[in-house]
Amino acid sequence: MTDTDYIVLEGLPKPQVYHDLRKLAGMTPPPLEAVPKSLANSWVGFLAYERSQMIDASTPAADQIPVGMGRLVGDGSLFLILVDIAVHPEHQRRGLGKRITKALVDYVDEHAPFAYVSLVADVPAQKLYPLYGFKDVQPSIGMFRMKRGRRLQDEPAPEGLEKHI
């Protein structure tokens, strides 16, 4: 397939599709029960589809599953985070990550031109984002906090585990 065999459209995936696409793309799948709220709080999202399965030039078939996705979360004006750029492995290396990122950046430029857009990139994607104006934040550093699956530093260990920590 070539680049013209796909189309990128504004939209968000269904929760199960979101979960599965992240997993297939090698990203950590989130708890499925948290996905609907997360998607509902998106500022905007874009999905990549195979054209061959479309009803027409801009309408995916009712049961058509997107092969790529990306979205922005944030306040819609000053602060946005680019997240979830994911492409199904069978459709990677065809420029879909670039097309999804470009659609998101173009959307920001039109609808939130004063926004500070941040992201966290894994090693393979670190070459993608500078193509769209993203810069390394050094000498600043990035940080994160996530309680799921780990204890916070100041949180006591569950009873019986203190000897293992």
N, C-alpha and C positions, 0 to 999 in steps of 0.2 A: 504494500500500500504506500501511497505517496501522501504528501502534505495536503493535497487537494481532496483526498478521500475522507477528510474529517472536517467538522465544523465546530466552532466554539460559540456557545450561546450562554447568555445570562441565565442563571438558575442555580438551585441547590439540589443535591442528591437526596434520595430517601435515606432515612437513618441506617438501614441495613447495608445499603449500597455504599454509603460513606464509610462505615466500619470496615466493610470487606475491601474496598478500594485502598484504604490506608494499609491494611494488612498485606494485600497483594503487592503493593508498591514498596514493601519493606519498612513501613513506618509502624510505630506502636499503635495498635488498635485501642481506642478508648473504651471504657465501660459502655456497653450499648444503651443502658438506661439513661446515661447522661447526654447522649447524642441529640435527641430531639430538641432539648432546650438550647444546646450549643448552636445547632443549625438555625433555630428560630432567632437567635441573637446575632446572626451574621449581618454585616452591613451590606455585602454583596457577594455573590459567588458566580463562577463560570464553570460550565461543564463542556467536555469534548465528547462528540458523538461521531460514529461512523456514518458517513453520508448514505451509504448503500442501504441502510435500514430506516432512513427517514421517510416520513409521509410526504413531505415536500421540502423546499429549501430551508425552512426554518422551524419545522415541526417534527420532533422525534416521535417515533411510534410509541404507543401507550406503554408497551412492555420493554421499550428499548433502555438498556443500561448504559450509562455514560462510561467511557473508557479513560477519562481524565477529569480532574477537578482542581479547583483552587478557590480560596475565598479570602475576604478581608473582614476583620472584626475590629470594633473600636467605636469611638464617639461620632464618627462620620464628619468630623470637621478638622480637628487638630491632631488627633492621635489614632493611628490605625496599625494593625499588625497583619502582615501577609502570612497566611497559614494554609496548610493542607494542599500544597501543590503535589499532586499524586497522579501518576499515569500507570495504567495496567501494564504489567511486564510485556505482554504480547504486542503492545502498541508504543513502547518506548523507542527512543532513537529516531523519531519521526518529526521532531520539532513541536510536539504538543505541549511540553512544559514551557517552552518559549512562548507559544501562542497564548496559553492561559495566563502566564505572567504579564505579557503585553496587554491583554484585555483588562486585567486588574489595574495595571499602572495607568493605562489610558482612562479608565473609569475614575480613578483618583484624580488625575489631572483635570478632568472635566467637572467633577462633582465636589472635590475637596482639595483645591489647589494649595491650601496652606498646611495640609496635613504632614506630620512627621510619620513616615511609614517605616516600621521596623520589621525584622524577621530573624529567624534563626535558621541557618542552612547547614545541612549535613555536608560532609566533604565532597561528594560528587556534584552537589548543586552549587558549590561556592563559585564556580565559573559562570553559572547562569545569571545570577542576580546583578553583577556589575554591568551586564549588557543593558540593563534597564535603569541605571543610575544609582544603584545601591553601593554604599561604601562601607568598608570595615570601620568599626567604631573605636579602634585603638587610638589613644591610650585608654579609653574607657573599656570596661569589660561587661559582658552580658551576664545576667544572673537569672535564676528561676527558682520558684518554690512550688512544690507539688507534694501534697500529703499522701495521695494515693500510692499505696505500695511501699511506703517508707515512713519512718518517724521523723518528726521535726527535731532539730538539734536540742531544744530546750524541753522537749516532751519526755517524761520518764518512760523507761522501758516497761513493757508489760511484765507483770509479776512472774518471776521465774526466769526471765531472760537476762536480767542484769549481769549475771556471771558470764554470759556469752558475748557481751558487748565490750 
